[in-house]
Structures are given as C-alpha cells and as structure tokens.
Amino acid sequence: MIDLLELHIFFLDKHVNYLNCHNPDDYGYVLIKDLKNVRMIGNIENDGQGGYVHSELRTVFESLPSSHAGMAVKVYDQGMNTSPFVSIKCSPAKLLQGHNLCGFDDVKFSALNMLYLLSQHMPDLYDMLDVNNVEVSQIDITYSVLARNHHEKIAFINHLSNSSKGQTKKRGDGFDTTAYFGAKNSRIKRLKLYSKFEEMQNDAKLMIRKGFKSSAEIINQLLETSYAKNAIRFEATLKKRYLQRHNIPTNLNKLIRHIKQNDNFYKDNFYNCWKDIFNALQGHEVKIMNDDNVYKQLYKTYSKTTKTGNISTSTVDRLNNFYITLKSSGFYIEKEKAKNNGRSSIRTFERNVKSLVEAGFSLSVLQNLNNESGATVLPFIHYFDIDFSNQHYDGYIKPKPLFEQKVS
C-alpha cells in the first residue's frame, strides 16, 4: 500500500516574477506575486529596476483536514534553479479512512484526493497552480507479514535489525519495535521495519490531540484485531532521486501512465529496496538450543578455578537456573514479574540476561524460547514470502473518494 505520498505542484508562469533577474531564461531566485490566503512572513520590495528584493521571506506548513486526518501543505516561494511550488504530503489511507493499518496501491487515486482537498480548502491558491505540472517527491510503499504472536514478532525485528548486507545497514537508532536501515537523510531511499500495533497505539493518541476523535475510535477498534496485533510492517521510502535513477517518471501524469504499463510497479520497487536485507537472511537459521549445550556454554564462559584449585560453578548454576526459568515461563512473563517485585529484581533480571548474551546467546533467542525443547523456531522464509493478496484485515473495504465524503 502507499503509506505516504508527497507532491510538488508548480505555479502557473503568469503568477511568477524573477527576483533581480531580467533575462527570463536565466533561472534565479523566483517569487510568487499576488499570493492569497497563505501565511507568509517577511518583506518584499521593488528594486526600482523591474525586479524585486526580499528579506527573510518564508512560509509555514499548514495542515488541511479531511474528516479523518490532515494533509501538510507548504508554499516554496523561492528556490535556486526551480520555479515556485506547493508541497502537499500525507498518508492517503489516513486521509480517506482514518487509519493506515491497510490501504491501497494507487498513486492516481491518492493524488486526486490530495489535490481535491487542496482545491476545497485553498481555492485561490489552487487556481494559481499548474495541476498538469506536478512532480512526485516521495512515495512510501509498505507491506505487512503476520507473526504468530507478539513474542515472535519482537524477536524477528530484533534479529533482523542486527543484519546487514551491501549498502543497506542498520542505522542504530531503532527501538524494540522498530528498526531503521540506511542513511537517515538519504535522498534516494529509506527502509523501516516495525511492529504496526505499537505505532497504531501512538496514532490513536495523536489523533485525539489533533481533534480527530472518530479516527482515534476507529484505530482503537482495529487494535483489537489479530491482524493489528501481529502485523510486521516493511516500509520502503522512494525519493525522487530513486525514481530518476531507475528511469521512472517523476511527473505525476507520466508516472500514472508508467504504472499502468507496469502491473507490478509497487511490488517490484518494494522488493528492489529490500533485496539486500532479504538476501542477507536467505537460508538463515537460528541454531536450536538444548539444555546440555546451554550448560556447556555457560560452564565454558563462567566457571572459575578457586585458590584451592577447585572448580567453582556457582555463577554457571545460577545462570543455568535462570535460563531454565525463562524456558519454562517465558522471557516476558519473567520480566514482568521482576518489574512488579521492584527495582532490585528488574536489575537482577537485566544483569542475568546480559550475562547470557555475553555467553553467546542472542537476545532474540532468549525472547522466543520454546517451552518444551528450549529451541527457538523463527521461520524466516515465512516473513520474506510476503502474501500480497493478504494485506487487509477481514471485512476491509476501500474507502470512497473525498468528493463522496463530507469534508470538515
């Protein structure tokens, strides 16, 4: 689905003046004249020679609401080697239905609704724009896979966040439920892997703060579905430079025609962005742990020879008992018990986990121990074999366009 779309809409030539530039073919700083109903800060003066001078001229982001969510709008009134334009960006799914748990692969449908919203809220500005001269600046394409449970979901994200290959590497600023890959400010592509459930919890709170109470209610209802609870979201951000490097038109009309001629446009470019990560774990297996191997590894790491020449296994025995407890009760249950028992207990828990990790047992393995065998079973091939026909929760219906909805 398209999770975010950013469009740049250029102004009609008749609304543009050139600052300190008397040759129409010489691109310099440009300025919009007669701009109405757009908040601007700064000063504009005639230079007495047919040009204009300005100081500290800037505009601010506006947020245009639909009945479900907002769309960011900003006027870029000046620039080097470019005409002035208006930037609009949003999550098309949120704009039309109040959530982005699932949505649609349709740039045309998304763009038309965004342009419609702009025309309704800022008609004077919209009339100044060349709607046939729209550039696509960014497309976020996302698809989900379903984990069997929450613990497996977190274990998978943790494991994948430690994998890298080629030019795609973990960025290092992820959280337990999120991992980022690639350069933070890349002008080509960005990758993000995350648990959808936690993001939706934050979205519900954000919607309430922004006044979209009905959207918050929709999100809270969807949080009760197994689809939301188990969804792992792969997100690929395609920047304008990525499109250009792959000979993909950035003009909106040309891009729509290109997509129409390439049925697998969204899937192909999604896979192209993620291929390094997917290839890095192709055929990957997490080794099965058993009690004997665990004890041997702990003994090798933590057994000590005392001053009298005896072998001390007190640390080995303590950590082995801790491991058996994790295997029996589960990582998260034991962690919650430790939290409830106070600060010293949670510190002991964290210290024991750290000791096991330092002995060579990955955190993802400890978080997903099998209660019977002590093994972890993470079917990686399941996560990379994305089912594109199963990208919606039961009962999902594609939303109507905004002109058929009430715009508040």
Secondary structure, 3 states (H helix, E strand, C coil): CEEEEEEEEEECHHHEEECCCCCCCCCCCEEECCCCCCCEEEEEEECCCCCEEEEEEEECCEEEECCCCEEEEEEECCCCCCCCEEEEEECHHHHHHCCCCCCCCCHHHHHHHHHHHHHHHCHHHHHCEEEEEEEEEEEEEEEEEECCCHHHHHHHHHHHHCCCECCECECCCCECCEEEECCCCCCCEEEEEEEHHHHHHHHHHHHHHCCCHHHHHHHHHHCCCHHHHHEEEEEEEEEHHHHHHCCCCCEHHHHHHHHHHCCCHHHHHHHHHHHHHHHHCCCCCCCCCCHHHHHHHHHHHHCEECCCCCEECHHHHHHHHHHHHHHHHCHHHHHHHHHHCCHHHHHHHHHHHHHHHHCCCCHHHHHCCCCCCCCCCCCHHHHHCCCCCCCCCCCCCCCCCHHHCCCC
